[in-house]
Amino acid sequence: MKEEKKYGLALPETEYPVFKERMVTANKYGEVTIDKTTIHVPNSYHYNKLYLVTYWDYYKVVSSNGEVLSKGPRPYMNKAREIPWKTILKNWMRKPRSIVYSRYFPYLPNRIAHHLNIESMTLRKERVGWLINLIIKYDMREIDSRFYELLPLEDAEENSFYDSIEHPYDVNWNIYDSLQPLKNSMSKEEGQHV
């Protein structure tokens, strides 16, 4: 051992980061291929070129501006990745019809999924807005466990709920009824033609 110390070099005091950096592009679904596995990176489709920095146990996807878009364990580590609910909910707010078809919809807790799976788009948008306000303070599991406690009960929401039941296609029935001629006016017209 003492002989080896004479010939060997001392280890550096600061760690030497070992990583691999390469340019990647996201497909139209916002997915980046990492270790032969496609991983969804939110908002990655906005950028032409992305930098993929891979360490031995985790990865980072960085935009050309230096913004870290995604970070997580590499696929072969077999660890669970955190779902970025904040960005997903913002996308759902812009496109409320896509909620049911989203890849993240099955990962929602049952109460919240049932709460968002309604036909009225205005009500669905209101509920996504409510979730966006809550996701800042709580995580998705806590929102699910305290669902009825956090659920707002306002008159405006109750009215919009009943409106959505009565008018599923947002039809103004008063305008529709005004198209039908009245019985009194028909009898006068018939009398003139006779």
Backbone as a printed PyTorch tensor [residue, N CA C, xyz], in Angstrom:
tensor([[[   0.8190,   -1.1860,    0.0000],
         [   0.0000,    0.0000,    0.0000],
         [   0.8660,    1.2540,    0.0000]],

        [[   1.9230,    1.2500,    0.7920],
         [   2.7980,    2.4120,    0.8580],
         [   3.5460,    2.6040,   -0.4520]],

        [[   3.8610,    1.5100,   -1.1350],
         [   4.5490,    1.6090,   -2.4150],
         [   3.6300,    2.2170,   -3.4790]],

        [[   2.3440,    1.8590,   -3.4340],
         [   1.3870,    2.3850,   -4.4030],
         [   1.1740,    3.8720,   -4.2170]],

        [[   1.2140,    4.3690,   -2.9980],
         [   1.0160,    5.7890,   -2.7430],
         [   2.1240,    6.6220,   -3.3620]],

        [[   3.3000,    6.0560,   -3.4840],
         [   4.4060,    6.7860,   -4.0960],
         [   4.1300,    7.0490,   -5.5750]],

        [[   3.5170,    6.0870,   -6.2420],
         [   3.3180,    6.1990,   -7.6870],
         [   1.9230,    6.7150,   -8.0690]],

        [[   0.9610,    6.5380,   -7.2040],
         [  -0.4010,    6.9340,   -7.5080],
         [  -0.6430,    8.4180,   -7.2710]],

        [[  -1.6420,    8.9610,   -7.9490],
         [  -2.0170,   10.3560,   -7.7700],
         [  -3.0910,   10.4650,   -6.6890]],

        [[  -3.1150,   11.5910,   -6.0450],
         [  -4.1280,   11.8390,   -5.0170],
         [  -5.4740,   12.1050,   -5.6810]],

        [[  -6.5560,   11.7080,   -5.0090],
         [  -7.8960,   11.9590,   -5.5340],
         [  -8.2150,   13.4440,   -5.4120]],

        [[  -8.9830,   13.9950,   -6.3650],
         [  -9.3280,   15.4180,   -6.2750],
         [ -10.2450,   15.6860,   -5.0800]],

        [[ -10.1350,   16.8740,   -4.5210],
         [ -10.9550,   17.2290,   -3.3510],
         [ -12.3890,   17.5330,   -3.7450]],

        [[ -12.6070,   18.1060,   -4.9220],
         [ -13.9670,   18.3800,   -5.3890],
         [ -14.3870,   17.2690,   -6.3500]],

        [[ -15.6620,   16.9560,   -6.3280],
         [ -16.1730,   15.8860,   -7.1800],
         [ -16.1270,   16.2920,   -8.6440]],

        [[ -15.8210,   15.3580,   -9.4830],
         [ -15.8010,   15.5720,  -10.9280],
         [ -17.1190,   15.0440,  -11.4920]],

        [[ -17.9680,   15.9480,  -11.9770],
         [ -19.2620,   15.4770,  -12.4810],
         [ -19.1040,   14.7640,  -13.8220]],

        [[ -19.5730,   13.5450,  -13.8670],
         [ -19.5200,   12.7640,  -15.0960],
         [ -20.9080,   12.7900,  -15.7100]],

        [[ -20.9960,   13.3640,  -16.9070],
         [ -22.2830,   13.4460,  -17.5820],
         [ -22.0630,   13.4250,  -19.0830]],

        [[ -23.1520,   13.1990,  -19.7750],
         [ -23.1320,   13.1890,  -21.2310],
         [ -24.1870,   14.1750,  -21.6980]],

        [[ -23.7930,   15.0590,  -22.6090],
         [ -24.7230,   16.0640,  -23.1060],
         [ -24.8900,   15.8780,  -24.6060]],

        [[ -26.1450,   15.8820,  -25.0530],
         [ -26.4010,   15.7810,  -26.4900],
         [ -27.6610,   16.5520,  -26.8470]],

        [[ -27.7580,   16.8950,  -28.1190],
         [ -28.9120,   17.6430,  -28.6220],
         [ -30.0240,   16.6590,  -28.9770]],

        [[ -31.2460,   16.9990,  -28.5890],
         [ -32.4140,   16.1870,  -28.9330],
         [ -33.5370,   17.1170,  -29.3740]],

        [[ -34.5290,   16.5540,  -30.0180],
         [ -35.7400,   17.2950,  -30.3730],
         [ -36.9400,   16.5110,  -29.8800]],

        [[ -37.9710,   17.2300,  -29.5580],
         [ -39.2040,   16.6000,  -29.0890],
         [ -40.1080,   16.3140,  -30.2780]],

        [[ -40.8580,   15.2200,  -30.2000],
         [ -41.8240,   14.9280,  -31.2580],
         [ -43.0810,   15.7840,  -31.0400]],

        [[ -44.0820,   15.6160,  -31.8820],
         [ -45.2630,   16.4800,  -31.8090],
         [ -46.0970,   16.2650,  -30.5410]],

        [[ -45.8420,   15.1710,  -29.8210],
         [ -46.5490,   14.9200,  -28.5670],
         [ -45.7650,   15.4180,  -27.3650]],

        [[ -44.6110,   16.0780,  -27.5830],
         [ -43.7950,   16.5890,  -26.4900],
         [ -42.9960,   15.5030,  -25.7970]],

        [[ -42.6180,   14.4730,  -26.5360],
         [ -41.8650,   13.3640,  -25.9620],
         [ -40.4190,   13.4220,  -26.4280]],

        [[ -39.5140,   13.0780,  -25.5240],
         [ -38.0850,   13.0170,  -25.8140],
         [ -37.6300,   11.5900,  -25.5390]],

        [[ -36.7910,   11.0410,  -26.4050],
         [ -36.2920,    9.6790,  -26.2300],
         [ -35.0510,    9.6950,  -25.3510]],

        [[ -35.1510,    9.0110,  -24.2200],
         [ -34.0380,    8.8820,  -23.2760],
         [ -33.8360,    7.3950,  -23.0220]],

        [[ -32.6550,    6.8850,  -23.3270],
         [ -32.3290,    5.4600,  -23.1410],
         [ -33.3520,    4.5510,  -23.8160]],

        [[ -33.7020,    4.8520,  -25.0560],
         [ -34.6510,    4.0760,  -25.8660],
         [ -36.0580,    4.0460,  -25.2700]],

        [[ -36.3490,    5.0180,  -24.4190],
         [ -37.6740,    5.1390,  -23.8130],
         [ -38.1690,    6.5610,  -24.0570]],

        [[ -39.4140,    6.6970,  -24.5370],
         [ -39.9570,    8.0350,  -24.7510],
         [ -40.5460,    8.5470,  -23.4420]],

        [[ -40.1190,    9.7320,  -23.0650],
         [ -40.5800,   10.3530,  -21.8180],
         [ -41.1970,   11.6970,  -22.1660]],

        [[ -42.3860,   11.9430,  -21.6360],
         [ -43.0850,   13.1950,  -21.9060],
         [ -42.4380,   14.3320,  -21.1190]],

        [[ -42.0850,   15.3920,  -21.8390],
         [ -41.5050,   16.5900,  -21.2350],
         [ -42.4550,   17.7360,  -21.5480]],

        [[ -43.1660,   18.2660,  -20.5400],
         [ -44.1330,   19.3370,  -20.8010],
         [ -43.4640,   20.5640,  -21.4260]],

        [[ -44.1520,   21.1680,  -22.3680],
         [ -43.7150,   22.3820,  -23.0710],
         [ -42.4290,   22.1970,  -23.8750]],

        [[ -42.0430,   20.9780,  -24.1670],
         [ -40.8220,   20.7650,  -24.9450],
         [ -41.0460,   21.0030,  -26.4310]],

        [[ -42.2900,   20.9100,  -26.9000],
         [ -42.5700,   21.0960,  -28.3130],
         [ -42.4420,   22.5520,  -28.7380]],

        [[ -42.2820,   23.4800,  -27.7800],
         [ -42.0880,   24.8930,  -28.1160],
         [ -40.6670,   25.1730,  -28.6070]],

        [[ -39.7460,   24.2830,  -28.3510],
         [ -38.3410,   24.5190,  -28.6640],
         [ -37.8750,   23.5950,  -29.7890]],

        [[ -37.0510,   24.1600,  -30.6970],
         [ -36.5020,   23.3600,  -31.7940],
         [ -35.4390,   22.4020,  -31.2820]],

        [[ -34.5210,   22.9280,  -30.4680],
         [ -33.4030,   22.1400,  -29.9800],
         [ -33.4320,   22.0990,  -28.4570]],

        [[ -33.1970,   20.9220,  -27.9360],
         [ -33.1260,   20.7330,  -26.4880],
         [ -31.8140,   20.0410,  -26.1680]],

        [[ -31.3060,   20.3050,  -24.9860],
         [ -30.1000,   19.6300,  -24.5250],
         [ -30.5050,   18.5700,  -23.5130]],

        [[ -30.0790,   17.3600,  -23.7600],
         [ -30.3200,   16.2630,  -22.8420],
         [ -29.0190,   15.9890,  -22.1020]],

        [[ -29.0290,   16.2290,  -20.7980],
         [ -27.8550,   15.9910,  -19.9640],
         [ -28.1550,   14.7520,  -19.1370]],

        [[ -27.3840,   13.6780,  -19.3620],
         [ -27.6180,   12.4250,  -18.6410],
         [ -26.4510,   12.1390,  -17.7010]],

        [[ -26.7960,   11.9240,  -16.4610],
         [ -25.8460,   11.4640,  -15.4550],
         [ -26.0810,    9.9650,  -15.2960]],

        [[ -25.3480,    9.3100,  -14.4480],
         [ -25.5000,    7.8590,  -14.3360],
         [ -26.8400,    7.4570,  -13.7390]],

        [[ -27.4660,    8.3470,  -12.9280],
         [ -28.7100,    7.9640,  -12.2790],
         [ -29.8990,    8.8610,  -12.6190]],

        [[ -29.6670,   10.0210,  -13.2070],
         [ -30.7950,   10.8880,  -13.5400],
         [ -30.4950,   11.6710,  -14.8190]],

        [[ -31.5050,   12.3640,  -15.3240],
         [ -31.3810,   13.1490,  -16.5460],
         [ -31.9480,   14.5420,  -16.3170]],

        [[ -31.5640,   15.4720,  -17.1880],
         [ -32.1290,   16.8110,  -17.2290],
         [ -32.3630,   17.1630,  -18.6890]],

        [[ -33.5160,   17.7600,  -18.9720],
         [ -33.7890,   18.2830,  -20.3020],
         [ -33.7930,   19.8020,  -20.1680]],

        [[ -32.8710,   20.4370,  -20.9030],
         [ -32.6690,   21.8720,  -20.7810],
         [ -32.9690,   22.5300,  -22.1260]],

        [[ -33.6690,   23.6590,  -22.0980],
         [ -33.9660,   24.3820,  -23.3350],
         [ -32.7270,   25.1450,  -23.7910]],

        [[ -32.8000,   25.7140,  -24.9780],
         [ -31.6760,   26.4910,  -25.4940],
         [ -31.4660,   27.7790,  -24.6950]],

        [[ -32.4790,   28.2030,  -23.9430],
         [ -32.3660,   29.3850,  -23.0820],
         [ -31.7750,   29.0590,  -21.7150]],

        [[ -31.5570,   27.7860,  -21.4270],
         [ -31.0030,   27.3730,  -20.1430],
         [ -32.0550,   27.0020,  -19.1130]],

        [[ -33.3170,   26.9800,  -19.5070],
         [ -34.4130,   26.6280,  -18.5950],
         [ -34.5080,   25.1060,  -18.4790]],

        [[ -34.5420,   24.6040,  -17.2510],
         [ -34.6710,   23.1610,  -17.0290],
         [ -36.1370,   22.7900,  -17.1940]],

        [[ -36.4430,   22.0460,  -18.2610],
         [ -37.8270,   21.6780,  -18.5550],
         [ -38.2670,   20.4370,  -17.7960]],

        [[ -37.3500,   19.5010,  -17.6260],
         [ -37.6950,   18.2620,  -16.9410],
         [ -36.4570,   17.6920,  -16.2770]],

        [[ -36.6950,   17.0100,  -15.1830],
         [ -35.6170,   16.4000,  -14.4190],
         [ -36.1910,   15.1550,  -13.7750]],

        [[ -35.4300,   14.0760,  -13.7680],
         [ -35.9390,   12.8620,  -13.1470],
         [ -34.9640,   11.7180,  -13.2350]],

        [[ -35.3210,   10.5910,  -12.6300],
         [ -34.4500,    9.4150,  -12.6870],
         [ -34.4650,    8.7960,  -14.0820]],

        [[ -33.3570,    8.2220,  -14.4710],
         [ -33.2870,    7.5750,  -15.7770],
         [ -34.1840,    6.3430,  -15.7840]],

        [[ -34.6730,    5.9480,  -16.9600],
         [ -35.6420,    4.8420,  -17.0290],
         [ -35.1520,    3.5380,  -16.4160]],

        [[ -33.8720,    3.2280,  -16.5270],
         [ -33.3930,    1.9510,  -16.0020],
         [ -33.2780,    1.9370,  -14.4790]],

        [[ -33.4820,    3.0850,  -13.8210],
         [ -33.4360,    3.1340,  -12.3590],
         [ -34.7100,    2.5600,  -11.7290]],

        [[ -35.7690,    2.3890,  -12.5180],
         [ -37.0550,    1.8500,  -12.0500],
         [ -37.6060,    2.6080,  -10.8490]],

        [[ -37.5240,    3.9250,  -10.9080],
         [ -38.0930,    4.7780,   -9.8650],
         [ -39.2820,    5.5340,  -10.4450]],

        [[ -40.2190,    5.8640,   -9.5820],
         [ -41.3990,    6.6060,  -10.0230],
         [ -41.0270,    8.0620,  -10.2830]],

        [[ -41.5640,    8.5960,  -11.3800],
         [ -41.3410,   10.0050,  -11.7040],
         [ -42.5240,   10.8150,  -11.2260]],

        [[ -42.2560,   12.0360,  -10.7980],
         [ -43.3210,   12.9240,  -10.3440],
         [ -44.0420,   13.5030,  -11.5570]],

        [[ -45.3560,   13.5440,  -11.5090],
         [ -46.1490,   14.0770,  -12.6090],
         [ -46.2510,   15.5920,  -12.4210]],

        [[ -45.9180,   16.3810,  -13.4440],
         [ -45.9750,   17.8480,  -13.3210],
         [ -47.4040,   18.3650,  -13.4860]],

        [[ -48.1980,   18.2400,  -12.4350],
         [ -49.6210,   18.5700,  -12.5100],
         [ -49.8760,   20.0290,  -12.8480]],

        [[ -49.0020,   20.9160,  -12.4110],
         [ -49.2360,   22.3480,  -12.6380],
         [ -49.2650,   22.6690,  -14.1320]],

        [[ -48.2910,   22.1800,  -14.8800],
         [ -48.2640,   22.4540,  -16.3150],
         [ -49.3670,   21.6870,  -17.0490]],

        [[ -49.6810,   20.5030,  -16.5840],
         [ -50.7420,   19.7190,  -17.2200],
         [ -52.0950,   20.4110,  -17.0500]],

        [[ -52.3540,   20.9130,  -15.8490],
         [ -53.6210,   21.6010,  -15.6070],
         [ -53.7270,   22.8920,  -16.4180]],

        [[ -52.6050,   23.5800,  -16.6060],
         [ -52.6280,   24.7940,  -17.4380],
         [ -52.9580,   24.4450,  -18.8830]],

        [[ -52.4290,   23.3300,  -19.3790],
         [ -52.7760,   22.8860,  -20.7330],
         [ -54.2400,   22.4790,  -20.8180]],

        [[ -54.7430,   21.8270,  -19.7810],
         [ -56.1570,   21.4300,  -19.7590],
         [ -57.0630,   22.6500,  -19.6940]],

        [[ -56.5980,   23.7150,  -19.0780],
         [ -57.4030,   24.9410,  -18.9920],
         [ -57.5910,   25.5290,  -20.3930]],

        [[ -56.5500,   25.4440,  -21.2240],
         [ -56.6530,   25.9450,  -22.5970],
         [ -57.5140,   25.0350,  -23.4660]],

        [[ -57.4360,   23.7250,  -23.2230],
         [ -58.1700,   22.7570,  -24.0470],
         [ -58.9580,   21.8110,  -23.1450]],

        [[ -60.1100,   22.2410,  -22.6540],
         [ -60.8590,   21.3990,  -21.7100],
         [ -61.4130,   20.1160,  -22.3240]],

        [[ -61.5960,   20.0580,  -23.6290],
         [ -62.0990,   18.8340,  -24.2580],
         [ -61.0740,   17.7080,  -24.2250]],

        [[ -59.7970,   18.0680,  -24.1240],
         [ -58.7380,   17.0570,  -24.1840],
         [ -58.4950,   16.3590,  -22.8520]],

        [[ -59.1700,   16.7650,  -21.8040],
         [ -58.9170,   16.2060,  -20.4700],
         [ -59.1300,   14.6970,  -20.4490]],

        [[ -60.2310,   14.2390,  -20.9670],
         [ -60.5820,   12.8230,  -20.9020],
         [ -59.6200,   11.9780,  -21.7400]],

        [[ -59.0580,   12.5700,  -22.8040],
         [ -58.1760,   11.8290,  -23.7060],
         [ -56.7020,   11.9740,  -23.3450]],

        [[ -56.4000,   12.7430,  -22.3220],
         [ -55.0180,   13.0010,  -21.9400],
         [ -54.3560,   11.7350,  -21.3860]],

        [[ -53.0480,   11.6380,  -21.5660],
         [ -52.2990,   10.4960,  -21.0380],
         [ -52.2590,   10.5050,  -19.5190]],

        [[ -52.4950,   11.6720,  -18.8980],
         [ -52.4230,   11.7900,  -17.4400],
         [ -53.7650,   11.6000,  -16.7500]],

        [[ -54.8570,   11.5440,  -17.5110],
         [ -56.1810,   11.3880,  -16.9140],
         [ -56.3100,   10.1100,  -16.0810]],

        [[ -55.7670,    8.9610,  -16.5210],
         [ -55.8670,    7.7540,  -15.6770],
         [ -55.1130,    7.8530,  -14.3570]],

        [[ -54.1510,    8.7740,  -14.2480],
         [ -53.3790,    8.9150,  -13.0180],
         [ -54.0540,    9.8250,  -11.9970]],

        [[ -55.1460,   10.4710,  -12.3900],
         [ -55.8850,   11.2990,  -11.4390],
         [ -56.5760,   10.4180,  -10.4070]],

        [[ -56.6810,   10.8850,   -9.1640],
         [ -57.4890,   10.1400,   -8.1900],
         [ -58.9450,   10.0740,   -8.6590]],

        [[ -59.6720,    9.0450,   -8.2370],
         [ -61.0230,    8.7920,   -8.7460],
         [ -61.9760,    9.9580,   -8.5160]],

        [[ -61.9540,   10.5560,   -7.3480],
         [ -62.8760,   11.6680,   -7.0670],
         [ -62.6420,   12.8340,   -8.0120]],

        [[ -61.3810,   13.1780,   -8.1980],
         [ -61.0590,   14.3210,   -9.0450],
         [ -61.3540,   14.0010,  -10.5050]],

        [[ -61.0630,   12.7720,  -10.9300],
         [ -61.3670,   12.3720,  -12.3090],
         [ -62.8750,   12.4300,  -12.5650]],

        [[ -63.6540,   11.9510,  -11.6230],
         [ -65.1120,   12.0010,  -11.7650],
         [ -65.6080,   13.4500,  -11.7510]],

        [[ -64.9610,   14.2920,  -10.9550],
         [ -65.3250,   15.7130,  -10.8520],
         [ -65.0580,   16.4400,  -12.1730]],

        [[ -64.0160,   16.0420,  -12.8990],
         [ -63.6690,   16.7030,  -14.1610],
         [ -64.3460,   16.0830,  -15.3710]],

        [[ -64.8740,   14.8830,  -15.2480],
         [ -65.4680,   14.1810,  -16.3770],
         [ -66.9430,   14.5340,  -16.5040]],

        [[ -67.2080,   15.7440,  -17.0080],
         [ -68.5780,   16.2130,  -17.2190],
         [ -68.6890,   16.7600,  -18.6330]],

        [[ -69.9110,   16.9180,  -19.1160],
         [ -70.0980,   17.3430,  -20.4970],
         [ -69.9850,   18.8480,  -20.6850]],

        [[ -70.3860,   19.6300,  -19.7250],
         [ -70.3580,   21.0830,  -19.8650],
         [ -68.9130,   21.5900,  -19.8410]],

        [[ -68.5010,   22.2230,  -20.9400],
         [ -67.1160,   22.6920,  -21.0430],
         [ -66.8560,   23.8920,  -20.1400]],

        [[ -67.8520,   24.7500,  -19.9470],
         [ -67.6460,   25.9080,  -19.0670],
         [ -67.4680,   25.4480,  -17.6280]],

        [[ -68.2550,   24.4890,  -17.2210],
         [ -68.1390,   23.9590,  -15.8710],
         [ -66.8290,   23.1860,  -15.6980]],

        [[ -66.4240,   22.4710,  -16.7270],
         [ -65.1580,   21.7340,  -16.6870],
         [ -63.9870,   22.7050,  -16.5440]],

        [[ -64.0680,   23.8340,  -17.2730],
         [ -63.0150,   24.8530,  -17.2020],
         [ -62.9640,   25.4810,  -15.8050]],

        [[ -64.1310,   25.7350,  -15.2160],
         [ -64.1850,   26.2770,  -13.8480],
         [ -63.5210,   25.3160,  -12.8610]],

        [[ -63.7990,   24.0360,  -13.0270],
         [ -63.2520,   23.0440,  -12.1010],
         [ -61.7380,   22.8800,  -12.2650]],

        [[ -61.2410,   23.0010,  -13.4930],
         [ -59.7940,   22.9520,  -13.7020],
         [ -59.1440,   24.1890,  -13.0710]],

        [[ -59.7880,   25.3350,  -13.1870],
         [ -59.2920,   26.5550,  -12.5360],
         [ -59.2360,   26.3910,  -11.0250]],

        [[ -60.2380,   25.7410,  -10.4670],
         [ -60.2490,   25.4700,   -9.0290],
         [ -59.0700,   24.5760,   -8.6460]],

        [[ -58.8020,   23.5630,   -9.4780],
         [ -57.6670,   22.6680,   -9.2110],
         [ -56.3300,   23.4010,   -9.3280]],

        [[ -56.2010,   24.3030,  -10.2960],
         [ -54.9580,   25.0650,  -10.4650],
         [ -54.6830,   25.8970,   -9.2150]],

        [[ -55.7300,   26.4920,   -8.6500],
         [ -55.5460,   27.2750,   -7.4200],
         [ -55.1390,   26.3960,   -6.2450]],

        [[ -55.6300,   25.1710,   -6.2030],
         [ -55.3060,   24.2790,   -5.0850],
         [ -53.9490,   23.5970,   -5.2310]],

        [[ -53.5160,   23.3460,   -6.4710],
         [ -52.2710,   22.6000,   -6.6820],
         [ -51.0600,   23.4160,   -6.2290]],

        [[ -51.2310,   24.7130,   -6.0650],
         [ -50.1440,   25.5570,   -5.5640],
         [ -49.8390,   25.2210,   -4.1130]],

        [[ -50.8890,   24.9810,   -3.3140],
         [ -50.7160,   24.7210,   -1.8760],
         [ -50.6090,   23.2360,   -1.5490]],

        [[ -51.3720,   22.4040,   -2.2450],
         [ -51.4770,   20.9880,   -1.8910],
         [ -51.0150,   20.1220,   -3.0600]],

        [[ -50.6290,   18.8910,   -2.7690],
         [ -50.3530,   17.9490,   -3.8460],
         [ -51.6550,   17.2120,   -4.1810]],

        [[ -51.6430,   16.4350,   -5.2530],
         [ -52.8730,   15.8260,   -5.7640],
         [ -53.4710,   14.8230,   -4.7790]],

        [[ -52.6500,   14.0960,   -4.0540],
         [ -53.1820,   13.1330,   -3.0700],
         [ -53.9000,   13.8480,   -1.9330]],

        [[ -53.3380,   14.9670,   -1.5020],
         [ -53.9600,   15.7070,   -0.4060],
         [ -55.2720,   16.3500,   -0.8490]],

        [[ -55.3180,   16.8260,   -2.0930],
         [ -56.5720,   17.3740,   -2.6190],
         [ -57.6310,   16.2820,   -2.6470]],

        [[ -57.2470,   15.0670,   -3.0280],
         [ -58.1870,   13.9590,   -3.0650],
         [ -58.6670,   13.5830,   -1.6730]],

        [[ -57.7580,   13.5620,   -0.7010],
         [ -58.1640,   13.1670,    0.6550],
         [ -59.0370,   14.2370,    1.3240]],

        [[ -58.8060,   15.5060,    1.0180],
         [ -59.5960,   16.6010,    1.6080],
         [ -60.5500,   17.2000,    0.5890]],

        [[ -61.0230,   16.3880,   -0.3490],
         [ -61.8010,   16.8640,   -1.4870],
         [ -63.0490,   17.6360,   -1.0710]],

        [[ -63.8680,   17.0470,   -0.2230],
         [ -65.1370,   17.6850,    0.1500],
         [ -64.9140,   18.8930,    1.0480]],

        [[ -63.8130,   18.9070,    1.7350],
         [ -63.4580,   20.0410,    2.5830],
         [ -63.0180,   21.2440,    1.7350]],

        [[ -62.3080,   20.9740,    0.6420],
         [ -61.7840,   22.0410,   -0.2100],
         [ -62.7390,   22.4560,   -1.3160]],

        [[ -63.7660,   21.6700,   -1.5430],
         [ -64.7150,   21.9300,   -2.6190],
         [ -65.4990,   23.2060,   -2.3500]],

        [[ -65.4950,   24.1780,   -3.2900],
         [ -66.2450,   25.4160,   -3.0600],
         [ -67.7300,   25.2020,   -3.3520]],

        [[ -68.5730,   25.7630,   -2.5200],
         [ -70.0170,   25.7110,   -2.7410],
         [ -70.5390,   27.1410,   -2.8210]],

        [[ -70.5550,   27.6640,   -4.0240],
         [ -71.0300,   29.0250,   -4.2450],
         [ -72.2920,   28.9770,   -5.0780]],

        [[ -73.0780,   30.0310,   -4.9800],
         [ -74.3240,   30.0960,   -5.7420],
         [ -74.0630,   30.1170,   -7.2390]],

        [[ -73.0010,   30.7820,   -7.6540],
         [ -72.7030,   30.8860,   -9.0830],
         [ -72.4170,   29.5110,   -9.6730]],

        [[ -71.6620,   28.6860,   -8.9410],
         [ -71.3590,   27.3620,   -9.4580],
         [ -72.5920,   26.4700,   -9.4750]],

        [[ -73.4330,   26.6020,   -8.4480],
         [ -74.6550,   25.7960,   -8.4280],
         [ -75.5620,   26.1740,   -9.5800]],

        [[ -75.6930,   27.4800,   -9.8710],
         [ -76.5200,   27.9180,  -10.9910],
         [ -75.9630,   27.4130,  -12.3140]],

        [[ -74.6410,   27.4950,  -12.4830],
         [ -74.0640,   27.0330,  -13.7390],
         [ -74.2280,   25.5180,  -13.8780]],

        [[ -74.2280,   24.7900,  -12.7430],
         [ -74.4340,   23.3450,  -12.7970],
         [ -75.8450,   23.0290,  -13.2700]],

        [[ -76.8440,   23.7260,  -12.7190],
         [ -78.2190,   23.4630,  -13.1330],
         [ -78.4700,   23.9360,  -14.5600]],

        [[ -77.8180,   25.0090,  -14.9800],
         [ -77.9460,   25.4490,  -16.3690],
         [ -77.3900,   24.3960,  -17.3100]],

        [[ -76.2920,   23.7670,  -16.9190],
         [ -75.6830,   22.7760,  -17.8000],
         [ -76.5600,   21.5330,  -17.9170]],

        [[ -77.3500,   21.2260,  -16.8680],
         [ -78.2530,   20.0720,  -16.9350],
         [ -79.4450,   20.4010,  -17.8230]],

        [[ -80.0040,   21.6110,  -17.6560],
         [ -81.1730,   21.9840,  -18.4290],
         [ -80.8320,   22.2110,  -19.9030]],

        [[ -79.6740,   22.7730,  -20.1630],
         [ -79.2770,   23.0940,  -21.5320],
         [ -77.9290,   22.4510,  -21.8480]],

        [[ -77.9260,   21.1580,  -22.1730],
         [ -76.6380,   20.4910,  -22.4010],
         [ -75.8960,   21.0100,  -23.6280]],

        [[ -76.6150,   21.5880,  -24.6000],
         [ -75.9610,   22.0880,  -25.8110],
         [ -75.9460,   23.6100,  -25.8460]],

        [[ -76.1460,   24.2460,  -24.7110],
         [ -76.1480,   25.7090,  -24.5940],
         [ -77.0980,   26.3560,  -25.6030]],

        [[ -78.3300,   25.8480,  -25.6650],
         [ -79.3450,   26.3750,  -26.5670],
         [ -80.1840,   27.3840,  -25.7980]],

        [[ -80.3870,   28.5390,  -26.3870],
         [ -81.2770,   29.5290,  -25.7980],
         [ -82.6910,   29.2220,  -26.2940]],

        [[ -83.4810,   28.6120,  -25.4280],
         [ -84.8030,   28.1410,  -25.8320],
         [ -85.7760,   29.2830,  -26.0770]],

        [[ -85.5350,   30.4550,  -25.5330],
         [ -86.4240,   31.6040,  -25.7820],
         [ -86.3760,   32.0160,  -27.2480]],

        [[ -85.1840,   32.0070,  -27.8320],
         [ -85.0600,   32.3380,  -29.2550],
         [ -85.7280,   31.2580,  -30.0960]],

        [[ -85.5500,   30.0100,  -29.7010],
         [ -86.1670,   28.8990,  -30.4310],
         [ -87.6920,   28.9980,  -30.3710]],

        [[ -88.2380,   29.3210,  -29.1960],
         [ -89.6870,   29.4360,  -29.0570],
         [ -90.2420,   30.6130,  -29.8420]],

        [[ -89.4510,   31.6720,  -30.0200],
         [ -89.9470,   32.8340,  -30.7550],
         [ -90.0820,   32.5410,  -32.2550]],

        [[ -89.4790,   31.4930,  -32.7490],
         [ -89.5970,   31.1260,  -34.1610],
         [ -90.9530,   30.4880,  -34.4780]],

        [[ -91.5830,   29.8970,  -33.4850],
         [ -92.8660,   29.2360,  -33.7030],
         [ -93.9770,   30.2950,  -33.7110]],

        [[ -94.7920,   30.3120,  -34.7430],
         [ -95.8830,   31.2960,  -34.7830],
         [ -96.9440,   30.9720,  -33.7310]],

        [[ -97.5510,   31.9880,  -33.2030],
         [ -98.6020,   31.8190,  -32.1950],
         [ -99.8900,   31.3410,  -32.8540]],

        [[-100.7560,   30.6760,  -32.0970],
         [-102.0130,   30.1340,  -32.6380],
         [-102.9550,   31.2590,  -33.0460]],

        [[-102.9710,   32.3560,  -32.2940],
         [-103.8720,   33.4790,  -32.6230],
         [-103.4990,   34.1200,  -33.9500]],

        [[-102.2080,   34.2580,  -34.1950],
         [-101.7870,   34.8950,  -35.4400],
         [-102.0790,   33.9960,  -36.6360]],

        [[-102.0450,   32.6820,  -36.4590],
         [-102.3380,   31.7660,  -37.5560],
         [-103.8140,   31.8490,  -37.9410]],

        [[-104.6940,   31.9550,  -36.9620],
         [-106.1330,   31.9890,  -37.2790],
         [-106.4940,   33.2720,  -38.0150]],

        [[-105.8330,   34.4120,  -37.6990],
         [-106.1110,   35.6580,  -38.4030],
         [-105.6580,   35.5700,  -39.8520]],

        [[-104.4820,   34.9570,  -40.0700],
         [-103.9780,   34.8190,  -41.4200],
         [-104.8550,   33.8960,  -42.2480]],

        [[-105.3410,   32.8230,  -41.6250],
         [-106.2090,   31.8900,  -42.3340],
         [-107.5320,   32.5580,  -42.7080]],

        [[-108.0260,   33.4160,  -41.8350],
         [-109.2720,   34.1230,  -42.0990],
         [-109.1390,   35.0860,  -43.2620]],

        [[-107.9820,   35.6810,  -43.4450],
         [-107.7900,   36.6310,  -44.5460],
         [-107.6980,   35.9150,  -45.8920]],

        [[-107.1500,   34.7280,  -45.9130],
         [-106.9980,   34.0110,  -47.1650],
         [-108.2980,   33.3500,  -47.6290]],

        [[-109.2690,   33.2090,  -46.7970],
         [-110.5110,   32.5260,  -47.1480],
         [-111.3870,   33.4450,  -47.8770]]])
